[in-house]
Amino acid sequence: MKRFVTYLYEYDRTIRGRNVGFIRNDIRNDRCLMDIHIRGLERIKEKAPIYLIVRDGECVGIPAGEIVISQGIGNAFLELPGNHIGKTNYNSGDIQAVIVRYGNGKMLLGSYVQHPASDLLSGTFTKWEAQAIPESPEPDPDAARAKMTIPALFAPFLKFRGAKMTILTPFAPTL
């Protein structure tokens, strides 16, 4: 069992700004839970993408979901079952940072390492893309029903807490 808190800071290029939130991490029973809380941002209302950053020679950003920021406040909950980051070969121990992008190029960063690299501080990373799986020669007639409407790279459930609760799942509605 491992529990720790990582603070979220605003970054302007490589210069750390003020603390605007935290991530409560709980790793146990073969799963990783991340509870993200943001407070005190400018009064914006938007969905901001969340990236889990790992280093594999270069910084790789794995899309983990979105957080709804409304009136400068946002809350999200990520669950990584089996300590794996979705369909990647990475696990929760490989995470070096969490980046939330919002506004016009603005960034929040919560670092999991003591001295993050300059490319991480500048928000420069390569977005992880899933490898394409070749289609079978005989398509399944029920395949249309199984298509996902949410581009889910992995299957954590992203829950927004507060006045509204929205659950994004990797399962498509039946047609």
C-alpha positions, 0 to 999 in steps of 0.5 A: 500500500502506498499513499501520497499527495502530489501538488499541482502548479501552474507553469508558464514555460519552465517557470513554476507558478502558484499552487492550484490543487493537488492529486491524492494517490492511493496505490493498493490491491493491484490498482491505482486511484488518483483523486484530482482537485483544482481550485483557484484558476481563472474563471473559465468553463471548459473540459481540460485533457489530463495526460499521464506522463511517462519517460521512454527515452522521451516524454510520452503523454498518455491521455487519461480523460478530461476534467471539467473546470467551472468557475476555476474549480475542477474535480476528477477521479481516475482509476487504473485497474491492475496498476496498468495504464490502459492498453499501454505497456506502462504501469503506475510506477512509470508515471513521472507527472500528470499534466492538465492542459487548459485555456490557450496553451496553459498547463498545470503540472503535478510532478512525481519525481523530485527534479523533473526534466526541462522538457517535462517542465515546458510541457513538451511531450509526444502524445501516445497513440494506440497501435492500429489493429488490423481488421479481420477479413470477414467483419462481424455484423455486430461490430457496429454495436461494439464501436466506442463513441468515446476515444478511450485509450484505456478503461479507467472510469473518470468521475467528476465530483461536486455539483454534477457527476458524470461518468465516462466509460469506454463502453458505447451505447447499444445502437 
